[in-house]
Every structure is written in C-alpha cells, then in structure tokens.
C-alpha cells in the first residue's frame, strides 16, 4: 500500500505533457520549470540510444563512393587559413578501414618527398569535402600495413577492373 502511494506521488510530480488543457499549468509555472517540459515533449518516447542513433543518421553523408582497401583515392580536405577556406587534395592508397557508421575512418598513405605520410580521415567529417576513387586495387588483405616496409616500385598495388 505504501509503495502504491509513492508511485502515485511520483506520477503527480512529473511534468505534464503540453496540450490545450495543461497549457494553463505551464503558464503558471516559472520559466525555469517550463524548459524541462519542452525538452521532454520534443524527445517523445525515444530512449537515449534511439535519440543518438537518429542524430547520427542525420549526420551521415550519402554521396560517398564505395571505398575498399587497396584503392587509390583523392580526398578533398577543407583547410582554413585565416578567414579563407580552400579544398586541398590528398591522394594516396587506402591501407586500412576502421569502424562503421558515423565513425568510419580510412587511413591513406602517400609518398611525399621520399617520405611516407599517412593520414586518417573520418569519412563523414565536415573537414572532408569530397572523396573520389581514382583506381581500384586488387589486394588480399584487410590491412596493408606491410606497404610501410616497402620502397619504390614494390609499393605498387595491382589494378582491379571488375568493380
């Protein structure tokens, strides 16, 4: 019996859902008390997990090509210099793909002035302006870290024509 009365008290203390009848209740409450009711009304009955999933689905880019390990890609990276913004291309071989969904990343390796340079790009980041596949690579590994130890022509990847 005591448990039932505490449950009834808890439900009475919760903020009411805003509709035409409860608008008077919301008008009588102070502005600080109205904010949680408005937030609760907009989230509806979504759990925190569903809310995060819905937000992440909105942020996903839809114009990305299919990228595979071994492909040579050209990534357009947004660079800010003062108040100007430009897109700088970065071309290299995809040596790794990680994660999935909004957190999907690719590691791109290129040789710059005789030194191997690798960059990790989050594909759905606003810093990545564009991704274009220049050529498809034929590899038999999920990660091409062995290319780090190779020099010159040994770093070449065979071209694939069926994709």
MODELLER restraints for C-alpha pairs under 7 A, 6 or more apart:
rsr = mdl.restraints
at = mdl.atoms
rsr.add(forms.Gaussian(group=physical.xy_distance, feature=features.Distance(at['CA:15:A'], at['CA:37:A']), mean=5.86, stdev=0.5))
rsr.add(forms.Gaussian(group=physical.xy_distance, feature=features.Distance(at['CA:16:A'], at['CA:22:A']), mean=6.90, stdev=0.5))
rsr.add(forms.Gaussian(group=physical.xy_distance, feature=features.Distance(at['CA:17:A'], at['CA:41:A']), mean=6.49, stdev=0.5))
rsr.add(forms.Gaussian(group=physical.xy_distance, feature=features.Distance(at['CA:26:A'], at['CA:34:A']), mean=6.43, stdev=0.5))
rsr.add(forms.Gaussian(group=physical.xy_distance, feature=features.Distance(at['CA:56:A'], at['CA:102:A']), mean=6.29, stdev=0.5))
rsr.add(forms.Gaussian(group=physical.xy_distance, feature=features.Distance(at['CA:60:A'], at['CA:102:A']), mean=5.98, stdev=0.5))
rsr.add(forms.Gaussian(group=physical.xy_distance, feature=features.Distance(at['CA:60:A'], at['CA:124:A']), mean=5.87, stdev=0.5))
rsr.add(forms.Gaussian(group=physical.xy_distance, feature=features.Distance(at['CA:61:A'], at['CA:124:A']), mean=5.72, stdev=0.5))
rsr.add(forms.Gaussian(group=physical.xy_distance, feature=features.Distance(at['CA:64:A'], at['CA:131:A']), mean=6.65, stdev=0.5))
rsr.add(forms.Gaussian(group=physical.xy_distance, feature=features.Distance(at['CA:69:A'], at['CA:94:A']), mean=5.18, stdev=0.5))
rsr.add(forms.Gaussian(group=physical.xy_distance, feature=features.Distance(at['CA:69:A'], at['CA:95:A']), mean=5.61, stdev=0.5))
rsr.add(forms.Gaussian(group=physical.xy_distance, feature=features.Distance(at['CA:69:A'], at['CA:96:A']), mean=5.89, stdev=0.5))
rsr.add(forms.Gaussian(group=physical.xy_distance, feature=features.Distance(at['CA:69:A'], at['CA:97:A']), mean=6.71, stdev=0.5))
rsr.add(forms.Gaussian(group=physical.xy_distance, feature=features.Distance(at['CA:69:A'], at['CA:142:A']), mean=6.47, stdev=0.5))
rsr.add(forms.Gaussian(group=physical.xy_distance, feature=features.Distance(at['CA:70:A'], at['CA:93:A']), mean=5.93, stdev=0.5))
rsr.add(forms.Gaussian(group=physical.xy_distance, feature=features.Distance(at['CA:70:A'], at['CA:94:A']), mean=5.30, stdev=0.5))
rsr.add(forms.Gaussian(group=physical.xy_distance, feature=features.Distance(at['CA:70:A'], at['CA:95:A']), mean=6.10, stdev=0.5))
rsr.add(forms.Gaussian(group=physical.xy_distance, feature=features.Distance(at['CA:70:A'], at['CA:136:A']), mean=6.86, stdev=0.5))
rsr.add(forms.Gaussian(group=physical.xy_distance, feature=features.Distance(at['CA:70:A'], at['CA:137:A']), mean=4.49, stdev=0.5))
rsr.add(forms.Gaussian(group=physical.xy_distance, feature=features.Distance(at['CA:70:A'], at['CA:138:A']), mean=6.44, stdev=0.5))
rsr.add(forms.Gaussian(group=physical.xy_distance, feature=features.Distance(at['CA:70:A'], at['CA:139:A']), mean=6.04, stdev=0.5))
rsr.add(forms.Gaussian(group=physical.xy_distance, feature=features.Distance(at['CA:70:A'], at['CA:157:A']), mean=6.82, stdev=0.5))
rsr.add(forms.Gaussian(group=physical.xy_distance, feature=features.Distance(at['CA:71:A'], at['CA:93:A']), mean=5.66, stdev=0.5))
rsr.add(forms.Gaussian(group=physical.xy_distance, feature=features.Distance(at['CA:71:A'], at['CA:94:A']), mean=5.60, stdev=0.5))
rsr.add(forms.Gaussian(group=physical.xy_distance, feature=features.Distance(at['CA:71:A'], at['CA:133:A']), mean=6.78, stdev=0.5))
rsr.add(forms.Gaussian(group=physical.xy_distance, feature=features.Distance(at['CA:71:A'], at['CA:135:A']), mean=5.85, stdev=0.5))
rsr.add(forms.Gaussian(group=physical.xy_distance, feature=features.Distance(at['CA:71:A'], at['CA:136:A']), mean=4.51, stdev=0.5))
rsr.add(forms.Gaussian(group=physical.xy_distance, feature=features.Distance(at['CA:71:A'], at['CA:137:A']), mean=4.60, stdev=0.5))
rsr.add(forms.Gaussian(group=physical.xy_distance, feature=features.Distance(at['CA:72:A'], at['CA:92:A']), mean=5.40, stdev=0.5))
rsr.add(forms.Gaussian(group=physical.xy_distance, feature=features.Distance(at['CA:72:A'], at['CA:93:A']), mean=4.37, stdev=0.5))
rsr.add(forms.Gaussian(group=physical.xy_distance, feature=features.Distance(at['CA:72:A'], at['CA:94:A']), mean=6.29, stdev=0.5))
rsr.add(forms.Gaussian(group=physical.xy_distance, feature=features.Distance(at['CA:72:A'], at['CA:133:A']), mean=6.08, stdev=0.5))
rsr.add(forms.Gaussian(group=physical.xy_distance, feature=features.Distance(at['CA:72:A'], at['CA:134:A']), mean=5.49, stdev=0.5))
rsr.add(forms.Gaussian(group=physical.xy_distance, feature=features.Distance(at['CA:72:A'], at['CA:135:A']), mean=5.22, stdev=0.5))
rsr.add(forms.Gaussian(group=physical.xy_distance, feature=features.Distance(at['CA:72:A'], at['CA:136:A']), mean=6.42, stdev=0.5))
rsr.add(forms.Gaussian(group=physical.xy_distance, feature=features.Distance(at['CA:73:A'], at['CA:91:A']), mean=5.60, stdev=0.5))
rsr.add(forms.Gaussian(group=physical.xy_distance, feature=features.Distance(at['CA:73:A'], at['CA:92:A']), mean=5.77, stdev=0.5))
rsr.add(forms.Gaussian(group=physical.xy_distance, feature=features.Distance(at['CA:73:A'], at['CA:93:A']), mean=6.32, stdev=0.5))
rsr.add(forms.Gaussian(group=physical.xy_distance, feature=features.Distance(at['CA:73:A'], at['CA:131:A']), mean=6.81, stdev=0.5))
rsr.add(forms.Gaussian(group=physical.xy_distance, feature=features.Distance(at['CA:73:A'], at['CA:132:A']), mean=5.58, stdev=0.5))
rsr.add(forms.Gaussian(group=physical.xy_distance, feature=features.Distance(at['CA:73:A'], at['CA:133:A']), mean=4.41, stdev=0.5))
rsr.add(forms.Gaussian(group=physical.xy_distance, feature=features.Distance(at['CA:73:A'], at['CA:134:A']), mean=5.29, stdev=0.5))
rsr.add(forms.Gaussian(group=physical.xy_distance, feature=features.Distance(at['CA:74:A'], at['CA:89:A']), mean=6.18, stdev=0.5))
rsr.add(forms.Gaussian(group=physical.xy_distance, feature=features.Distance(at['CA:74:A'], at['CA:90:A']), mean=5.54, stdev=0.5))
rsr.add(forms.Gaussian(group=physical.xy_distance, feature=features.Distance(at['CA:74:A'], at['CA:91:A']), mean=4.24, stdev=0.5))
rsr.add(forms.Gaussian(group=physical.xy_distance, feature=features.Distance(at['CA:74:A'], at['CA:92:A']), mean=6.75, stdev=0.5))
rsr.add(forms.Gaussian(group=physical.xy_distance, feature=features.Distance(at['CA:74:A'], at['CA:131:A']), mean=5.82, stdev=0.5))
rsr.add(forms.Gaussian(group=physical.xy_distance, feature=features.Distance(at['CA:74:A'], at['CA:132:A']), mean=5.19, stdev=0.5))
rsr.add(forms.Gaussian(group=physical.xy_distance, feature=features.Distance(at['CA:74:A'], at['CA:133:A']), mean=6.40, stdev=0.5))
rsr.add(forms.Gaussian(group=physical.xy_distance, feature=features.Distance(at['CA:74:A'], at['CA:134:A']), mean=6.68, stdev=0.5))
rsr.add(forms.Gaussian(group=physical.xy_distance, feature=features.Distance(at['CA:75:A'], at['CA:89:A']), mean=5.53, stdev=0.5))
rsr.add(forms.Gaussian(group=physical.xy_distance, feature=features.Distance(at['CA:75:A'], at['CA:90:A']), mean=5.12, stdev=0.5))
rsr.add(forms.Gaussian(group=physical.xy_distance, feature=features.Distance(at['CA:75:A'], at['CA:91:A']), mean=6.24, stdev=0.5))
rsr.add(forms.Gaussian(group=physical.xy_distance, feature=features.Distance(at['CA:75:A'], at['CA:128:A']), mean=6.97, stdev=0.5))
rsr.add(forms.Gaussian(group=physical.xy_distance, feature=features.Distance(at['CA:75:A'], at['CA:130:A']), mean=5.74, stdev=0.5))
rsr.add(forms.Gaussian(group=physical.xy_distance, feature=features.Distance(at['CA:75:A'], at['CA:131:A']), mean=4.55, stdev=0.5))
rsr.add(forms.Gaussian(group=physical.xy_distance, feature=features.Distance(at['CA:75:A'], at['CA:132:A']), mean=6.48, stdev=0.5))
rsr.add(forms.Gaussian(group=physical.xy_distance, feature=features.Distance(at['CA:76:A'], at['CA:87:A']), mean=5.68, stdev=0.5))
rsr.add(forms.Gaussian(group=physical.xy_distance, feature=features.Distance(at['CA:76:A'], at['CA:88:A']), mean=5.48, stdev=0.5))
rsr.add(forms.Gaussian(group=physical.xy_distance, feature=features.Distance(at['CA:76:A'], at['CA:89:A']), mean=4.43, stdev=0.5))
rsr.add(forms.Gaussian(group=physical.xy_distance, feature=features.Distance(at['CA:76:A'], at['CA:90:A']), mean=6.33, stdev=0.5))
rsr.add(forms.Gaussian(group=physical.xy_distance, feature=features.Distance(at['CA:76:A'], at['CA:128:A']), mean=5.94, stdev=0.5))
rsr.add(forms.Gaussian(group=physical.xy_distance, feature=features.Distance(at['CA:76:A'], at['CA:129:A']), mean=5.13, stdev=0.5))
rsr.add(forms.Gaussian(group=physical.xy_distance, feature=features.Distance(at['CA:76:A'], at['CA:130:A']), mean=4.85, stdev=0.5))
rsr.add(forms.Gaussian(group=physical.xy_distance, feature=features.Distance(at['CA:76:A'], at['CA:131:A']), mean=6.27, stdev=0.5))
rsr.add(forms.Gaussian(group=physical.xy_distance, feature=features.Distance(at['CA:77:A'], at['CA:87:A']), mean=5.29, stdev=0.5))
rsr.add(forms.Gaussian(group=physical.xy_distance, feature=features.Distance(at['CA:77:A'], at['CA:88:A']), mean=5.13, stdev=0.5))
rsr.add(forms.Gaussian(group=physical.xy_distance, feature=features.Distance(at['CA:77:A'], at['CA:89:A']), mean=6.11, stdev=0.5))
rsr.add(forms.Gaussian(group=physical.xy_distance, feature=features.Distance(at['CA:77:A'], at['CA:127:A']), mean=5.81, stdev=0.5))
rsr.add(forms.Gaussian(group=physical.xy_distance, feature=features.Distance(at['CA:77:A'], at['CA:128:A']), mean=4.87, stdev=0.5))
rsr.add(forms.Gaussian(group=physical.xy_distance, feature=features.Distance(at['CA:77:A'], at['CA:129:A']), mean=5.67, stdev=0.5))
rsr.add(forms.Gaussian(group=physical.xy_distance, feature=features.Distance(at['CA:78:A'], at['CA:85:A']), mean=6.73, stdev=0.5))
rsr.add(forms.Gaussian(group=physical.xy_distance, feature=features.Distance(at['CA:78:A'], at['CA:86:A']), mean=5.73, stdev=0.5))
rsr.add(forms.Gaussian(group=physical.xy_distance, feature=features.Distance(at['CA:78:A'], at['CA:87:A']), mean=4.53, stdev=0.5))
rsr.add(forms.Gaussian(group=physical.xy_distance, feature=features.Distance(at['CA:78:A'], at['CA:88:A']), mean=6.35, stdev=0.5))
rsr.add(forms.Gaussian(group=physical.xy_distance, feature=features.Distance(at['CA:78:A'], at['CA:127:A']), mean=5.06, stdev=0.5))
rsr.add(forms.Gaussian(group=physical.xy_distance, feature=features.Distance(at['CA:78:A'], at['CA:128:A']), mean=6.22, stdev=0.5))
rsr.add(forms.Gaussian(group=physical.xy_distance, feature=features.Distance(at['CA:78:A'], at['CA:129:A']), mean=6.12, stdev=0.5))
rsr.add(forms.Gaussian(group=physical.xy_distance, feature=features.Distance(at['CA:79:A'], at['CA:85:A']), mean=5.65, stdev=0.5))
rsr.add(forms.Gaussian(group=physical.xy_distance, feature=features.Distance(at['CA:79:A'], at['CA:86:A']), mean=5.35, stdev=0.5))
rsr.add(forms.Gaussian(group=physical.xy_distance, feature=features.Distance(at['CA:79:A'], at['CA:87:A']), mean=5.99, stdev=0.5))
rsr.add(forms.Gaussian(group=physical.xy_distance, feature=features.Distance(at['CA:79:A'], at['CA:88:A']), mean=6.75, stdev=0.5))
rsr.add(forms.Gaussian(group=physical.xy_distance, feature=features.Distance(at['CA:80:A'], at['CA:86:A']), mean=6.58, stdev=0.5))
rsr.add(forms.Gaussian(group=physical.xy_distance, feature=features.Distance(at['CA:91:A'], at['CA:110:A']), mean=6.82, stdev=0.5))
rsr.add(forms.Gaussian(group=physical.xy_distance, feature=features.Distance(at['CA:92:A'], at['CA:108:A']), mean=5.53, stdev=0.5))
rsr.add(forms.Gaussian(group=physical.xy_distance, feature=features.Distance(at['CA:92:A'], at['CA:109:A']), mean=5.14, stdev=0.5))
rsr.add(forms.Gaussian(group=physical.xy_distance, feature=features.Distance(at['CA:92:A'], at['CA:110:A']), mean=4.57, stdev=0.5))
rsr.add(forms.Gaussian(group=physical.xy_distance, feature=features.Distance(at['CA:93:A'], at['CA:108:A']), mean=5.34, stdev=0.5))
rsr.add(forms.Gaussian(group=physical.xy_distance, feature=features.Distance(at['CA:93:A'], at['CA:109:A']), mean=5.28, stdev=0.5))
rsr.add(forms.Gaussian(group=physical.xy_distance, feature=features.Distance(at['CA:93:A'], at['CA:110:A']), mean=6.53, stdev=0.5))
rsr.add(forms.Gaussian(group=physical.xy_distance, feature=features.Distance(at['CA:94:A'], at['CA:106:A']), mean=6.53, stdev=0.5))
rsr.add(forms.Gaussian(group=physical.xy_distance, feature=features.Distance(at['CA:94:A'], at['CA:107:A']), mean=5.66, stdev=0.5))
rsr.add(forms.Gaussian(group=physical.xy_distance, feature=features.Distance(at['CA:94:A'], at['CA:108:A']), mean=4.50, stdev=0.5))
rsr.add(forms.Gaussian(group=physical.xy_distance, feature=features.Distance(at['CA:94:A'], at['CA:109:A']), mean=6.45, stdev=0.5))
rsr.add(forms.Gaussian(group=physical.xy_distance, feature=features.Distance(at['CA:95:A'], at['CA:107:A']), mean=5.74, stdev=0.5))
rsr.add(forms.Gaussian(group=physical.xy_distance, feature=features.Distance(at['CA:95:A'], at['CA:108:A']), mean=6.02, stdev=0.5))
rsr.add(forms.Gaussian(group=physical.xy_distance, feature=features.Distance(at['CA:95:A'], at['CA:109:A']), mean=6.69, stdev=0.5))
rsr.add(forms.Gaussian(group=physical.xy_distance, feature=features.Distance(at['CA:95:A'], at['CA:143:A']), mean=5.66, stdev=0.5))
rsr.add(forms.Gaussian(group=physical.xy_distance, feature=features.Distance(at['CA:95:A'], at['CA:144:A']), mean=4.68, stdev=0.5))
rsr.add(forms.Gaussian(group=physical.xy_distance, feature=features.Distance(at['CA:95:A'], at['CA:145:A']), mean=6.46, stdev=0.5))
rsr.add(forms.Gaussian(group=physical.xy_distance, feature=features.Distance(at['CA:96:A'], at['CA:106:A']), mean=5.69, stdev=0.5))
rsr.add(forms.Gaussian(group=physical.xy_distance, feature=features.Distance(at['CA:96:A'], at['CA:107:A']), mean=5.14, stdev=0.5))
rsr.add(forms.Gaussian(group=physical.xy_distance, feature=features.Distance(at['CA:96:A'], at['CA:142:A']), mean=6.88, stdev=0.5))
rsr.add(forms.Gaussian(group=physical.xy_distance, feature=features.Distance(at['CA:96:A'], at['CA:143:A']), mean=4.96, stdev=0.5))
rsr.add(forms.Gaussian(group=physical.xy_distance, feature=features.Distance(at['CA:96:A'], at['CA:144:A']), mean=6.56, stdev=0.5))
rsr.add(forms.Gaussian(group=physical.xy_distance, feature=features.Distance(at['CA:97:A'], at['CA:105:A']), mean=5.83, stdev=0.5))
rsr.add(forms.Gaussian(group=physical.xy_distance, feature=features.Distance(at['CA:97:A'], at['CA:106:A']), mean=4.54, stdev=0.5))
rsr.add(forms.Gaussian(group=physical.xy_distance, feature=features.Distance(at['CA:97:A'], at['CA:107:A']), mean=6.50, stdev=0.5))
rsr.add(forms.Gaussian(group=physical.xy_distance, feature=features.Distance(at['CA:98:A'], at['CA:104:A']), mean=5.87, stdev=0.5))
rsr.add(forms.Gaussian(group=physical.xy_distance, feature=features.Distance(at['CA:98:A'], at['CA:105:A']), mean=5.30, stdev=0.5))
rsr.add(forms.Gaussian(group=physical.xy_distance, feature=features.Distance(at['CA:98:A'], at['CA:106:A']), mean=6.42, stdev=0.5))
rsr.add(forms.Gaussian(group=physical.xy_distance, feature=features.Distance(at['CA:99:A'], at['CA:105:A']), mean=6.51, stdev=0.5))
rsr.add(forms.Gaussian(group=physical.xy_distance, feature=features.Distance(at['CA:102:A'], at['CA:124:A']), mean=6.04, stdev=0.5))
rsr.add(forms.Gaussian(group=physical.xy_distance, feature=features.Distance(at['CA:103:A'], at['CA:122:A']), mean=6.50, stdev=0.5))
rsr.add(forms.Gaussian(group=physical.xy_distance, feature=features.Distance(at['CA:104:A'], at['CA:122:A']), mean=5.85, stdev=0.5))
rsr.add(forms.Gaussian(group=physical.xy_distance, feature=features.Distance(at['CA:104:A'], at['CA:123:A']), mean=5.98, stdev=0.5))
rsr.add(forms.Gaussian(group=physical.xy_distance, feature=features.Distance(at['CA:105:A'], at['CA:120:A']), mean=6.53, stdev=0.5))
rsr.add(forms.Gaussian(group=physical.xy_distance, feature=features.Distance(at['CA:105:A'], at['CA:121:A']), mean=5.39, stdev=0.5))
rsr.add(forms.Gaussian(group=physical.xy_distance, feature=features.Distance(at['CA:105:A'], at['CA:122:A']), mean=4.39, stdev=0.5))
rsr.add(forms.Gaussian(group=physical.xy_distance, feature=features.Distance(at['CA:105:A'], at['CA:123:A']), mean=5.72, stdev=0.5))
rsr.add(forms.Gaussian(group=physical.xy_distance, feature=features.Distance(at['CA:106:A'], at['CA:120:A']), mean=5.67, stdev=0.5))
rsr.add(forms.Gaussian(group=physical.xy_distance, feature=features.Distance(at['CA:106:A'], at['CA:121:A']), mean=5.46, stdev=0.5))
rsr.add(forms.Gaussian(group=physical.xy_distance, feature=features.Distance(at['CA:106:A'], at['CA:122:A']), mean=6.74, stdev=0.5))
rsr.add(forms.Gaussian(group=physical.xy_distance, feature=features.Distance(at['CA:107:A'], at['CA:118:A']), mean=6.55, stdev=0.5))
rsr.add(forms.Gaussian(group=physical.xy_distance, feature=features.Distance(at['CA:107:A'], at['CA:119:A']), mean=5.62, stdev=0.5))
rsr.add(forms.Gaussian(group=physical.xy_distance, feature=features.Distance(at['CA:107:A'], at['CA:120:A']), mean=4.37, stdev=0.5))
rsr.add(forms.Gaussian(group=physical.xy_distance, feature=features.Distance(at['CA:107:A'], at['CA:121:A']), mean=6.41, stdev=0.5))
rsr.add(forms.Gaussian(group=physical.xy_distance, feature=features.Distance(at['CA:108:A'], at['CA:118:A']), mean=5.49, stdev=0.5))
rsr.add(forms.Gaussian(group=physical.xy_distance, feature=features.Distance(at['CA:108:A'], at['CA:119:A']), mean=5.42, stdev=0.5))
rsr.add(forms.Gaussian(group=physical.xy_distance, feature=features.Distance(at['CA:108:A'], at['CA:120:A']), mean=6.37, stdev=0.5))
rsr.add(forms.Gaussian(group=physical.xy_distance, feature=features.Distance(at['CA:109:A'], at['CA:116:A']), mean=6.84, stdev=0.5))
rsr.add(forms.Gaussian(group=physical.xy_distance, feature=features.Distance(at['CA:109:A'], at['CA:117:A']), mean=5.67, stdev=0.5))
rsr.add(forms.Gaussian(group=physical.xy_distance, feature=features.Distance(at['CA:109:A'], at['CA:118:A']), mean=4.30, stdev=0.5))
rsr.add(forms.Gaussian(group=physical.xy_distance, feature=features.Distance(at['CA:109:A'], at['CA:119:A']), mean=6.63, stdev=0.5))
rsr.add(forms.Gaussian(group=physical.xy_distance, feature=features.Distance(at['CA:110:A'], at['CA:116:A']), mean=5.79, stdev=0.5))
rsr.add(forms.Gaussian(group=physical.xy_distance, feature=features.Distance(at['CA:110:A'], at['CA:117:A']), mean=5.44, stdev=0.5))
rsr.add(forms.Gaussian(group=physical.xy_distance, feature=features.Distance(at['CA:110:A'], at['CA:118:A']), mean=6.47, stdev=0.5))
rsr.add(forms.Gaussian(group=physical.xy_distance, feature=features.Distance(at['CA:111:A'], at['CA:117:A']), mean=5.97, stdev=0.5))
rsr.add(forms.Gaussian(group=physical.xy_distance, feature=features.Distance(at['CA:135:A'], at['CA:159:A']), mean=7.00, stdev=0.5))
rsr.add(forms.Gaussian(group=physical.xy_distance, feature=features.Distance(at['CA:136:A'], at['CA:159:A']), mean=5.71, stdev=0.5))
rsr.add(forms.Gaussian(group=physical.xy_distance, feature=features.Distance(at['CA:136:A'], at['CA:160:A']), mean=5.22, stdev=0.5))
rsr.add(forms.Gaussian(group=physical.xy_distance, feature=features.Distance(at['CA:137:A'], at['CA:157:A']), mean=5.89, stdev=0.5))
rsr.add(forms.Gaussian(group=physical.xy_distance, feature=features.Distance(at['CA:137:A'], at['CA:158:A']), mean=5.68, stdev=0.5))
rsr.add(forms.Gaussian(group=physical.xy_distance, feature=features.Distance(at['CA:137:A'], at['CA:159:A']), mean=4.65, stdev=0.5))
rsr.add(forms.Gaussian(group=physical.xy_distance, feature=features.Distance(at['CA:137:A'], at['CA:160:A']), mean=5.16, stdev=0.5))
rsr.add(forms.Gaussian(group=physical.xy_distance, feature=features.Distance(at['CA:138:A'], at['CA:157:A']), mean=6.66, stdev=0.5))
rsr.add(forms.Gaussian(group=physical.xy_distance, feature=features.Distance(at['CA:138:A'], at['CA:158:A']), mean=5.29, stdev=0.5))
rsr.add(forms.Gaussian(group=physical.xy_distance, feature=features.Distance(at['CA:138:A'], at['CA:159:A']), mean=5.53, stdev=0.5))
rsr.add(forms.Gaussian(group=physical.xy_distance, feature=features.Distance(at['CA:138:A'], at['CA:160:A']), mean=4.97, stdev=0.5))
rsr.add(forms.Gaussian(group=physical.xy_distance, feature=features.Distance(at['CA:147:A'], at['CA:155:A']), mean=5.75, stdev=0.5))
